[in-house]
């Protein structure tokens, strides 16, 4: 963090104005609405402190390579720092500062005051909130207190000893098998080497999870974790923070005695990005650090791989079962029950060694004068134990205590203050002690006994009884009281969950709106989605903000192209648009329209996409979250109409705006792929390659955001965006005739879906590269079958025309003129008497696609003159727009038309122009796909060629024809290349690999944990050694040397 600001902006209520001052003197008085002097001050200063009506901030300007810098607000509370983007100086208004201060203040963790009256709470809030906040955090980091009468299980403690010999040990069993007690026993025996962290539902937030984990480690090793904590609290990429933590653990001066990090109750973690991050961390642990997970289910980690490597130890239900000796010890020492050896054997068999079942059975046996006789009546069904708990244990308690247990049974964690709020009592602390002394399945969570939880089986039994005795209405009221208590402590996620359980949906909507980070993509969308799914449609329809938020969460957490997602999102956005329009919230209405345009893109409904984009444009402002998306959609529209330069300008502007937001990885990803398509149409394969790799880099650059925006609720990779990139890379390799590598990327794209898509997204399919690869591999029948299947499910004319055009092109090459004639007649029937340029519903590039196919048909029908006349206006249009890829294809068709009518001189001239255009970028398939006529023409031209590069290129193409498979230009590694490889250091090679996939210098610095100046030095050295001047040229050299 930069040094403390020298200036402070403070709210003075008596003057209804803000005072800007330094330590020496007052600079300005500023009132809302008269902020010109304030904006002028901002342009010349780098930081200030804000003391507003709603909270406090430190605000810093972060410089950028382009532009005057952008302001970010920081808020620190209880050692946790949160960061929010403010924008350029003109966006840093007084209102904006107050909004951000209030948002960050509300989202800061505030503790729970002990039980006292509202008046006392109001007068001593600060002191007590700080005190109990420490109780809620630090007390979690100590093993639970052991019972006085403990059954020591030496055989299992020895198994835990083995955890110090491998990276990961898994303790996996259902509830009630004694996992926590076993680990606590071991931890109390080895307090110097244990880091203890019991997990809870709220730890599904990755930042909270890793901060808690680091704090647990710091209790064991105070000297580690400081840098990693700082990075986590300043919104650094998660991968950077974890790398810093690993480096701190491995530093030479750090003590290397063993550490066993115990994560109890890992089954509560269902956030996929935590599993992935923990896998990364686990696979890079230093030898002296070991991890033990206790869970009711097997975690989503690569257990099979770890098991094969010998890196995994396992303790499961079979090992945790009580033996007959342990059963006897438990009954005598813990329950005070003496049974014969035969009765113990029977009881052990009936309970199957399950300690929770044994405990419940023991409570029942304590009620009988003749326990031995009762043992004979026990069955193997565990349900009877719960029934007896309710009928004999609960029923035997005083009525007041029964009421207390039933009223608090729905709480995940209990404190005296929380229980008082639910029950209306003032003595919950005494009752909790009474419940614990009575062995009623209440487990203290800290040594001070401020926080407890019920055993899960006992809680379930009581919850069932609470619904039966108290009624559903009363139970909902208890959840509502819990929600109010949580809200007072600013524990918003817990408050939201409780309000949903109470079915107080109006209250839940208010709390959810407070939980959301406004105007940001950096939200917990998986958590939001789980809450919003539980709201009735009637509530969503009346709340346009929530309908819009739900649709946004769906697009970021579900399969974007599934019919269920698209149907639900369309309904939600219709409600949002109608609601915003009725409230005259024009900017919000524009955002809803823009998000609807995003869903239209996913369906490839381009007409609807561009219509919605135009409707949204006048409603959006630069402050709008989806404002950059509008530029990107305009760029796509310009691209499809052939206006390449305009498209590139829009897309670059959209990309810059997306990057400024800092948290819209999916937007940056898509924009990069559209820019690659622009490069491809311009005939720049190297530029296209740069943008393809840049797109993939956006998934890696910020793992936290990537997991929010590129992962499904199931934890699987989101199929649409990831496959889109793989299809594009396959298309690029196809153009170069690198078919084996293209098939590898195609396989990766197809592997992201459990079953193939019936409805292909043409623009995101790499120009139908799957069908093209089948045809190039000599499988035209399979290619035609695939295209026919896609055609049957195509719903929009633009995608349909592309699929049909390529299918007809294959049929034409196969000599199926009847099928070609059928397509021609159908097309003429649709187009009527309109000229080609006015074909309805098709953008220019699609019209050109059909025009070039018609030229091929004319050549096949020996109407070469008609083909050449038809091609001329399209060639002129493509040249005027700078679409060199289109020019290249048209020149090839012109050459084939001249060759067909034996005009060899003109054919050679057209082909020579095409070769000169294709050779620098290594376009090969565009020639090879033309078949034997092109091969013959190239052989005629070959003797006339004098340019060595063209000569080598034509020979490469001819080898491709003769071998029928991909052929690469011979690129033997020269002695100079070998020397070059020796000159590059390992660190320079790492920098090079990151450089050519589009990482910026600061991103490379973060990834490699080096300074920005060091990165710049490495880049300059690389350019000098490789004799290149930019990243694209560096990428080509890296590719030639097989360094990528």
TORBAFI-631263 format. One record per residue (C-alpha): residue in one letter; x, y, z. Coordinates in pm, whole numbers, padded with zeros to 5 digits, always signed. Example, Ala and Ser with C-alpha at 12.3 -4.5 7.8 and 13.67 -1.06 7.14 Angstrom:
<marros>
A+01230-00450+00780S+01367-00106+00714
</marros>
This chain:
<marros>
X+00000+00000+00000X+00135+00355-00076X+00222+00591+00206X-00054+00759+00404X-00231+01047+00223X-00122+01397+00313X-00467+01554+00253X-00799+01478+00422X-01152+01545+00299X-01384+01570+00601X-01762+01616+00633X-01872+01902+00863X-02247+01867+00935X-02277+02213+01086X-02173+02366+00754X-02325+02094+00532X-01998+02089+00343X-01668+01904+00312X-01335+02052+00417X-01018+01959+00226X-00712+02016+00440X-00352+01915+00498X-00172+01909+00831X-00083+02275+00784X-00389+02453+00650X-00735+02432+00496X-00730+02406+00117X-01097+02410+00014X-01456+02403+00134X-01667+02194-00104X-02044+02162-00126X-02232+01896-00321X-02305+02018-00673X-02021+02273-00678X-01727+02039-00723X-01527+02198-01007X-01243+02303-00775X-01243+01953-00625X-01203+01790-00967X-00920+02029-01050X-00743+01935-00725X-00780+01564-00805X-00604+01596-01140X-00283+01710-00969X-00270+01497-00653X-00219+01122-00599X-00413+01048-00280X-00639+01168+00001X-00817+01041+00309X-01198+01063+00317X-01388+01107+00648X-01749+01112+00529X-02099+01083+00667X-02118+00710+00594X-01764+00591+00661X-01393+00636+00607X-01170+00564+00307X-00816+00604+00186X-00821+00691-00183X-00527+00649-00424X-00470+00723-00791X-00314+00433-00981X-00130+00538-01296X-00173+00359-01629X+00037+00350-01942X-00245+00528-02124X-00457+00795-01963X-00425+01009-01654X-00477+00733-01396X-00771+00584-01210X-00883+00623-00850X-00936+00332-00608X-01083+00342-00258X-00950+00129+00029X-01129+00055+00356X-00964-00135+00644X-01151-00293+00934X-01018-00550+01183X-00703-00604+00974X-00898-00670+00653X-00866-00428+00362X-01126-00399+00086X-01071-00221-00247X-01320-00059-00485X-01274+00101-00825X-01386+00467-00846X-01280+00568-01197X-01124+00880-01343X-01110+01207-01152X-01441+01334-01290X-01614+01024-01149X-01488+01082-00794X-01785+01289-00681X-01884+01346-00319X-02191+01130-00370X-01982+00848-00515X-01741+00863-00220X-02026+00840+00030X-02182+00545-00158X-01856+00350-00159X-01782+00435+00205X-02125+00307+00308X-02094-00010+00099X-01752-00101+00236X-01854-00013+00590X-02156-00245+00569X-01951-00528+00423X-01678-00508+00688X-01684-00791+00943X-01823-00666+01271X-01849-00885+01576X-02136-00980+01798X-02182-00793+02122X-02253-01000+02431X-02607-01018+02565X-02727-00677+02687X-03003-00429+02635X-03034-00218+02321X-02949+00091+02525X-02628-00069+02654X-02540-00190+02306X-02578+00160+02167X-02355+00311+02435X-02072+00055+02419X-02093-00079+02063X-01737-00014+01957X-01569-00166+02261X-01781-00479+02266X-01782-00537+01891X-01402-00541+01889X-01388-00778+02184X-01625-01038+02047X-01486-01010+01694X-01163-01152+01833X-01363-01426+02003X-01532-01518+01678X-01207-01531+01482X-00918-01633+01705X-01113-01883+01913X-01181-02079+01596X-00810-02134+01563X-00774-02350+01875X-00872-02717+01903X-01194-02774+02099X-01180-02856+02470X-01148-03229+02542X-01402-03405+02765X-01283-03501+03110X-01359-03868+03047X-01184-03929+02716X-01146-04264+02545X-00787-04259+02426X-00758-04439+02090X-00386-04499+02050X-00417-04696+01726X-00582-04397+01555X-00345-04144+01709X-00061-04344+01556X-00235-04314+01217X-00244-03936+01260X+00128-03945+01341X+00179-04073+00986X+00029-03745+00854X+00375-03594+00907X+00520-03825+00641X+00310-03714+00341X+00159-03393+00196X-00209-03484+00252X-00402-03702+00494X-00778-03745+00456X-00998-03832+00754X-01330-03915+00588X-01644-04044+00759X-02005-03946+00814X-02122-03736+01108X-02079-03881+01454X-01772-04098+01398X-01547-03899+01634X-01330-03725+01376X-01304-03391+01559X-01243-03552+01899X-00965-03768+01755X-00793-03471+01591X-00835-03252+01900X-00674-03525+02111X-00374-03538+01876X-00355-03158+01857X-00346-03119+02235X-00056-03364+02242X+00139-03166+01979X+00040-02800+02029X+00365-02658+01886X+00324-02805+01539X-00053-02787+01483X-00239-02514+01292X-00611-02567+01354X-00900-02433+01146X-01259-02563+01172X-01447-02460+00860X-01801-02327+00829X-02040-02237+00547X-01918-01878+00525X-01567-02000+00445X-01688-02068+00090X-01576-01712+00022X-01221-01770-00113X-01073-01458+00046X-01217-01545+00387X-01101-01907+00348X-00741-01819+00273X-00718-01540+00530X-00848-01780+00796X-00603-02049+00682X-00310-01808+00696X-00411-01683+01041X-00419-02044+01161X-00067-02095+01025X+00051-01772+01187X-00053-01895+01532X+00189-02180+01474X+00452-01978+01282X+00405-01602+01346X+00684-01511+01103X+00499-01631+00791X+00202-01508+00592X+00235-01130+00618X+00290-01067+00246X+00022-01315+00142X-00231-01153+00378X-00152-00811+00236X-00205-00936-00118X-00534-01106-00028X-00665-00793+00140X-00583-00571-00157X-00769-00783-00418X-00454-00924-00578X-00505-01233-00797X-00549-01539-00580X-00267-01724-00755X-00028-01442-00664X-00128-01455-00298X-00088-01833-00280X+00251-01818-00450X+00361-01559-00196X+00246-01783+00089X+00431-02084-00051X+00744-01875-00095X+00720-01752+00265X+00685-02109+00392X+00988-02216+00189X+01221-01924+00269X+01559-02041+00408X+01533-01841+00732X+01189-01986+00819X+01184-02262+01080X+01148-02601+00910X+01014-02813+01195X+00694-02993+01089X+00362-02813+01058X+00034-03005+01040X-00248-02784+00916X-00580-02939+01017X-00892-02827+00828X-01191-02971+01010X-01537-03002+00847X-01399-02955+00494X-01728-03098+00361X-01889-02755+00407X-01667-02619+00129X-01850-02644-00203X-01684-02353-00384X-01493-02500-00685X-01231-02228-00691X-01129-02314-00334X-01080-02678-00432X-00870-02571-00730X-00662-02323-00531X-00606-02577-00252X-00494-02832-00513X-00240-02584-00648X-00121-02501-00297X-00105-02868-00195X+00101-02965-00499X+00365-02701-00416X+00389-02746-00038X+00739-02740+00115X+00839-03081+00264X+00788-02972+00627X+00427-02859+00577X+00147-03117+00584X-00229-03091+00538X-00500-03297+00707X-00861-03269+00593X-01148-03399+00805X-01466-03433+00601X-01795-03620+00582X-01744-03665+00208X-01441-03702-00014X-01327-03355-00123X-01310-03246-00486X-00932-03283-00502X-00717-03506-00729X-00715-03791-00474X-00643-04063-00730X-00332-03887-00855X-00209-03821-00502X-00281-04180-00403X-00077-04319-00694X+00216-04092-00605X+00208-04202-00241X+00122-03849-00132X-00211-03938+00033X-00286-04108+00364X-00643-04210+00445X-00835-04284+00764X-01193-04386+00696X-01503-04529+00862X-01356-04878+00888X-01067-04751+01103X-01290-04518+01308X-01531-04791+01422X-01509-04854+01795X-01361-05190+01880X-01518-05399+02156X-01249-05281+02399X-01307-04915+02309X-01682-04966+02343X-01637-05100+02694X-01402-04816+02786X-01650-04559+02652X-01947-04703+02841X-01762-04722+03171X-01556-04402+03163X-01791-04169+02975X-02141-04306+03038X-02096-04480+03375X-02259-04802+03246X-02126-05150+03326X-02226-05438+03099X-02112-05794+03057X-01869-05884+02781X-02152-06053+02590X-02376-05742+02618X-02091-05518+02504X-02028-05742+02207X-02397-05725+02117X-02414-05348+02164X-02099-05299+01961X-02248-05508+01681X-02585-05330+01691X-02429-04982+01681X-02166-05097+01426X-01896-04915+01619X-02053-04576+01544X-01970-04359+01843X-02268-04125+01798X-02504-04421+01790X-02322-04571+02090X-02359-04242+02277X-02731-04222+02203X-02779-04585+02304X-02592-04513+02625X-02831-04229+02709X-03123-04465+02661X-02957-04739+02872X-02900-04492+03157X-03279-04463+03190X-03329-04838+03247X-03290-05018+03576X-03169-05328+03391X-02948-05210+03101X-02845-05565+03018X-03202-05672+02953X-03265-05367+02737X-02959-05432+02520X-03128-05751+02400X-03419-05548+02255X-03206-05317+02045X-03238-05350+01667X-02992-05250+01401X-03209-04956+01293X-03062-04621+01404X-03398-04443+01385X-03503-04589+01720X-03224-04392+01888X-03361-04059+01767X-03712-04162+01872X-03592-04243+02222X-03400-03918+02238X-03721-03727+02179X-03944-03949+02390X-03716-04012+02686X-03427-03763+02684X-03599-03446+02564X-03931-03528+02734X-03755-03578+03069X-03608-03227+03072X-03772-02928+03241X-04021-02757+03012X-03824-02434+03004X-03511-02619+02889X-03710-02810+02628X-03841-02480+02489X-03489-02339+02480X-03354-02642+02290X-03637-02640+02038X-03618-02264+01982X-03242-02271+01917X-03226-02599+01722X-03221-02420+01385X-02900-02226+01456X-02578-02338+01293X-02380-02177+01576X-02502-02054+01913X-02393-01773+02142X-02567-01646+02453X-02654-01315+02288X-02799-01484+01980X-03001-01727+02190X-03136-01442+02404X-03252-01267+02087X-03443-01578+01975X-03594-01682+02307X-03653-01346+02473X-03451-01464+02773X-03159-01298+02948X-02998-01611+03092X-02903-01810+02782X-02543-01828+02900X-02658-02025+03206X-02881-02251+02999X-02599-02326+02756X-02379-02430+03048X-02664-02646+03179X-02712-02814+02840X-02340-02883+02812X-02319-03030+03163X-02614-03255+03082X-02424-03402+02784X-02702-03293+02550X-02481-03293+02244X-02365-02934+02272X-02006-02881+02160X-01813-02568+02266X-01625-02407+01980X-01375-02215+02192X-01204-02235+02527X-01404-01938+02663X-01730-02112+02575X-01882-01817+02396X-01975-02013+02085X-02130-02361+02056X-02293-02591+01808X-02528-02887+01845X-02434-03232+01722X-02589-03262+01376X-02802-03567+01458X-02934-03410+01778X-03007-03086+01592X-03200-03270+01321X-03410-03450+01581X-03488-03126+01762X-03568-02940+01439X-03820-03209+01350X-03974-03183+01695X-03974-02802+01679X-04179-02806+01360X-04421-03054+01519X-04461-02879+01853X-04410-02512+01776X-04556-02506+01427X-04411-02377+01101X-04515-02017+01171X-04325-02002+01501X-04016-02167+01350X-04015-01908+01071X-04042-01635+01332X-03734-01771+01510X-03535-01758+01187X-03656-01401+01138X-03528-01302+01484X-03194-01466+01403X-03177-01267+01080X-03236-00942+01267X-02962-01027+01516X-02717-01111+01239X-02800-00786+01062X-02727-00587+01376X-02383-00746+01379X-02345-00671+01006X-02317-01042+00930X-02510-01003+00604X-02466-01352+00454X-02593-01514+00776X-02876-01260+00792X-02978-01339+00434X-02972-01715+00492X-03185-01682+00805X-03435-01452+00633X-03475-01706+00349X-03533-01982+00602X-03797-01762+00765X-03955-01705+00421X-03943-01331+00488X-03861-01266+00125X-03911-00891+00139X-03646-00867+00407X-03419-01105+00216X-03433-00885-00094X-03327-00578+00105X-03034-00764+00259X-02924-00913-00073X-02917-00567-00231X-02693-00450+00054X-02465-00751+00011X-02403-00689-00360X-02100-00486-00461X-02262-00224-00685X-02152-00171-01042X-01896-00449-01028X-01843-00797-01166X-01646-00891-00854X-01938-01046-00667X-02000-01387-00515X-02229-01488-00801X-02254-01855-00704X-02373-01756-00356X-02607-01491-00499X-02750-01743-00743X-02821-01990-00462X-03014-01719-00272X-03202-01576-00569X-03321-01919-00679X-03512-01943-00351X-03707-01621-00405X-04060-01660-00548X-04121-01526-00899X-04371-01279-00758X-04095-01118-00551X-03848-01112-00842X-04104-00964-01078X-04164-00675-00838X-03790-00608-00794X-03624-00524-01129X-03281-00485-00964X-03298-00843-00836X-03430-00980-01165X-03138-00815-01343X-02890-00940-01081X-03028-01294-01109X-02992-01290-01488X-02634-01164-01453X-02558-01438-01201X-02703-01701-01435X-02486-01593-01728X-02177-01621-01507X-02251-01945-01319X-02448-02176-01550X-02410-02329-01895X-02470-02012-02093X-02628-02191-02390X-02853-02436-02207X-03220-02390-02292X-03309-02371-01923X-03066-02084-01863X-03174-01893-02172X-03546-01932-02099X-03510-01826-01737X-03281-01534-01818X-03512-01402-02088X-03803-01402-01842X-03596-01229-01573X-03469-00962-01810X-03819-00895-01940X-03928-00825-01582X-03619-00609-01527X-03674-00403-01843X-04042-00348-01762X-03965-00253-01404X-03687-00010-01490X-03900+00149-01761X-04192+00194-01520X-03959+00357-01267X-03800+00571-01541X-03456+00436-01455X-03316+00482-01804X-02959+00373-01735X-03074+00055-01560X-03313-00012-01846X-03018+00022-02084X-02815-00228-01882X-03103-00478-01891X-03128-00436-02269X-02752-00479-02303X-02755-00798-02096X-03042-00924-02311X-02818-00856-02610X-02553-01072-02444X-02797-01362-02419X-02895-01305-02783X-02528-01347-02876X-02518-01676-02689X-02814-01796-02900X-02646-01648-03211X-02962-01446-03272X-02762-01169-03437X-03061-00967-03557X-03192-00946-03198X-02841-00877-03066X-02786-00573-03286X-03141-00444-03234X-03107-00460-02855X-02760-00307-02873X-02896-00006-03062X-03181+00030-02813X-02941+00020-02519X-02684+00263-02663X-02861+00595-02590X-02960+00480-02240X-02613+00379-02119X-02353+00614-01974X-01983+00570-01911X-02067+00471-01553X-02275+00176-01672X-02134-00166-01593X-02216-00297-01942X-02114+00016-02133X-01802-00159-02276X-02020-00445-02402X-02208-00200-02622X-01882-00104-02798X-01794-00471-02845X-02132-00551-03002X-02096-00252-03234X-01755-00389-03330X-01904-00729-03409X-02172-00571-03626X-01912-00369-03815X-01702-00684-03860X-01990-00878-04014X-02063-00589-04252X-01701-00597-04363X-01603-00263-04206X-01282-00401-04062X-01120-00075-03953X-01437+00045-03783X-01475-00293-03615X-01121-00280-03487X-01169+00070-03344X-01486-00028-03159X-01335-00349-03028X-01015-00183-02908X-01219+00087-02734X-01438-00181-02576X-01132-00378-02468X-00972-00074-02304X-01291-00001-02114X-01328-00364-02005X-00970-00369-01881X-01029-00047-01687X-01309-00216-01498X-01058-00477-01389X-01311-00748-01304X-01484-00841-01632X-01261-01126-01751X-01531-01282-01966X-01575-00948-02148X-01201-00911-02208X-01188-01275-02320X-01467-01236-02578X-01331-00905-02707X-00988-01060-02762X-01145-01337-02970X-01339-01085-03180X-01014-00892-03238X-00851-01215-03351X-01133-01258-03603X-01065-00907-03730X-00698-00999-03777X-00795-01318-03956X-01015-01127-04200X-00730-00880-04253X-00510-01174-04348X-00291-01139-04036X-00255-01488-03889X+00019-01377-03650X-00200-01101-03512X-00486-01348-03476X-00256-01583-03286X-00159-01301-03052X-00521-01227-02964X-00609-01596-02925X-00335-01639-02667X-00428-01309-02505X-00782-01442-02458X-00650-01756-02289X-00432-01537-02070X-00741-01368-01926X-00844-01698-01771X-00505-01726-01599X-00443-01366-01496X-00690-01350-01205X-00789-01694-01082X-01053-01559-00845X-01239-01372-01118X-01184-01655-01365X-01342-01901-01125X-01638-01664-01079X-01690-01619-01452X-01557-01939-01619X-01683-02210-01382X-02025-02369-01343X-02199-02431-01012X-02080-02793-01043X-01716-02680-01052X-01675-02784-01415X-01532-02550-01678X-01793-02327-01839X-01820-02487-02185X-01912-02201-02417X-01630-01950-02367X-01358-02208-02311X-01457-02411-02617X-01483-02092-02825X-01113-02024-02766X-01015-02381-02851X-01221-02371-03172X-01048-02047-03274X-00703-02191-03209X-00799-02498-03412X-00911-02271-03696X-00579-02084-03692X-00383-02408-03709X-00614-02536-03982X-00533-02230-04195X-00165-02320-04161X-00238-02688-04238X-00122-02798-03894X-00403-03051-03875X-00273-03270-03593X-00245-02973-03356X-00581-02842-03478X-00742-03175-03388X-00593-03155-03040X-00758-02817-02977X-01082-02945-03131X-01073-03242-02894X-01030-03007-02599X-01326-02800-02715X-01551-03104-02760X-01437-03250-02429X-01587-02958-02238X-01936-03090-02304X-02065-03428-02190X-02251-03467-02519X-02205-03278-02849X-02414-02971-02915X-02697-03022-03159X-02721-02650-03231X-02377-02520-03326X-02280-02159-03259X-02128-02080-03599X-01937-01765-03505X-01787-01939-03201X-01708-02265-03384X-01389-02159-03560X-01564-02135-03900X-01713-02484-03857X-01363-02619-03808X-01487-02960-03691X-01651-03024-04030X-01352-02878-04217X-01113-03111-04037X-01328-03411-04123X-01327-03313-04491X-00953-03242-04493X-00893-03585-04336X-01073-03760-04621X-01404-03810-04444X-01650-03605-04653X-01950-03826-04567X-01900-03770-04195X-01855-03397-04256X-02183-03382-04451X-02369-03578-04182X-02243-03339-03916X-02341-03032-04118X-02685-03176-04188X-02741-03234-03816X-02639-02876-03738X-02859-02746-04019X-03167-02922-03879X-03125-02747-03545X-03026-02402-03675X-03286-02143-03576X-03163-01821-03734X-03100-01736-04102X-02744-01612-04060X-02607-01931-03904X-02823-02143-04133X-02679-01980-04446X-02319-02051-04338X-02387-02415-04257X-02569-02471-04586X-02304-02291-04788X-02024-02513-04659X-02235-02827-04702X-02304-02733-05064X-01934-02655-05117X-01844-03011-05011X-02122-03154-05230X-01994-02950-05522X-01641-03084-05469X-01789-03436-05461X-01968-03374-05794X-02319-03384-05644X-02461-03126-05884X-02819-03222-05806X-02778-03112-05445X-02607-02795-05562X-02892-02717-05799X-03142-02771-05520X-02959-02515-05303X-02942-02268-05593X-03315-02291-05658X-03400-02260-05287X-03180-01955-05259X-03337-01790-05563X-03682-01862-05424X-03592-01683-05096X-03413-01392-05257X-03674-01346-05529X-03576-01088-05782X-03354-00888-05543X-02989-00839-05640X-02733-01015-05423X-02633-00700-05237X-02989-00670-05103X-03035-01030-04989X-03253-00998-04678X-03140-01089-04325X-02775-01148-04417X-02480-00921-04330X-02223-00852-04598X-01977-01129-04505X-02256-01387-04524X-02367-01244-04858X-02010-01273-04982X-01997-01633-04862X-02294-01721-05083X-02158-01513-05372X-01828-01704-05373X-02016-02031-05360X-02222-01922-05663X-01895-01847-05842X-01777-02202-05770X-02105-02336-05910X-02058-02126-06225X-01705-02262-06271X-01833-02619-06232X-02104-02545-06491X-01843-02405-06733X-01986-02055-06700X-01648-01906-06613X-01728-01559-06750X-02032-01531-06522X-01816-01640-06229X-01552-01374-06302X-01814-01103-06348X-01976-01202-06017X-01646-01203-05833X-01525-00860-05948X-01751-00636-05728X-01682-00850-05423X-01309-00827-05484X-01324-00448-05515X-01532-00425-05197X-01291-00647-05004X-00988-00448-05125X-01152-00119-05029X-01227-00249-04680X-00882-00403-04629X-01015-00760-04602X-00709-00940-04737X-00832-01288-04641X-01137-01234-04864X-00921-01086-05141X-00701-01394-05123X-00994-01634-05162X-01138-01434-05452X-00803-01426-05631X-00781-01805-05598X-01129-01843-05750X-01038-01603-06031X-00729-01815-06104X-00942-02132-06112X-01200-01967-06340X-00931-01857-06588X-00769-02200-06569X-01103-02370-06637X-01146-02176-06963X-00778-02233-07055X-00671-01872-07004X-00344-01986-06852X-00167-01650-06854X-00448-01483-06660X-00473-01786-06431X-00101-01773-06349X-00121-01398-06290X-00413-01428-06046X-00250-01721-05869X+00081-01537-05835X-00098-01245-05670X-00269-01488-05431X+00061-01658-05344X+00228-01327-05267X-00059-01244-05035X-00065-01585-04864X+00302-01673-04823X+00405-01419-04553X+00133-01545-04318X+00155-01914-04426X-00205-01957-04549X-00209-02314-04681X-00552-02477-04651X-00713-02206-04863X-00513-02354-05155X-00520-02721-05052X-00898-02730-05010X-00942-02643-05380X-00827-02989-05484X-00671-03121-05804X-00734-02813-06022X-00528-02600-05784X-00254-02862-05770X-00231-02865-06150X-00220-02487-06170X+00057-02469-05907X+00265-02721-06101X+00227-02508-06414X+00335-02196-06224X+00627-02356-06039X+00891-02335-06320X+00823-01964-06361X+00888-01873-05998X+01216-01701-05912X+01147-01567-05563X+01302-01820-05318X+01034-01768-05055X+00749-01818-05302X+00926-02115-05455X+00962-02282-05113X+00599-02201-05030X+00464-02357-05351X+00676-02669-05299X+00530-02697-04948X+00179-02676-05093X+00255-02939-05354X+00388-03176-05088X+00059-03121-04910X-00134-03226-05221X+00085-03529-05287X+00083-03658-04929X-00278-03573-04851X-00183-03465-04499X-00053-03151-04339X+00297-03051-04441X+00496-02783-04266X+00773-02575-04417X+01100-02732-04314X+01225-02549-04008X+01540-02721-03898X+01692-02574-03586X+02008-02396-03695X+02329-02362-03500X+02236-01999-03444X+01905-02108-03291X+02080-02356-03064X+02319-02082-02953X+02023-01855-02894X+01858-02114-02669X+02177-02138-02467X+02193-01759-02430X+01842-01734-02281X+01829-01781-01906X+01554-01984-01738X+01395-01665-01605X+01404-01506-01951X+01230-01813-02092X+00959-01780-01826X+00913-01411-01911X+00901-01494-02284X+00624-01751-02240X+00411-01505-02043X+00494-01220-02281X+00369-01392-02595X+00033-01490-02442X-00053-01126-02384X+00047-01073-02020X+00133-00714-01933X+00459-00630-01756X+00285-00582-01416X+00105-00915-01463X+00435-01089-01541X+00585-00930-01229X+00301-01064-01016X+00316-01411-01170X+00691-01451-01122X+00710-01253-00794X+00969-01009-00928X+00977-00632-00956X+00838-00439-01253X+01183-00300-01334X+01323-00653-01343X+01054-00752-01593X+01138-00455-01814X+01505-00551-01804X+01425-00909-01906X+01199-00791-02191X+01466-00558-02329X+01721-00839-02307X+01485-01079-02487X+01420-00834-02770X+01794-00783-02812X+01883-01154-02807X+01594-01256-03034X+01650-00959-03269X+01282-00862-03254X+01095-00539-03182X+00760-00644-03037X+00563-00926-02873X+00423-01067-03195X+00770-01108-03347X+00891-01259-03018X+00602-01506-03036X+00701-01617-03385X+01059-01684-03274X+00932-01869-02967X+00709-02079-03189X+00993-02160-03427X+01206-02276-03137X+00916-02475-02982X+00928-02271-02662X+00550-02228-02618
</marros>
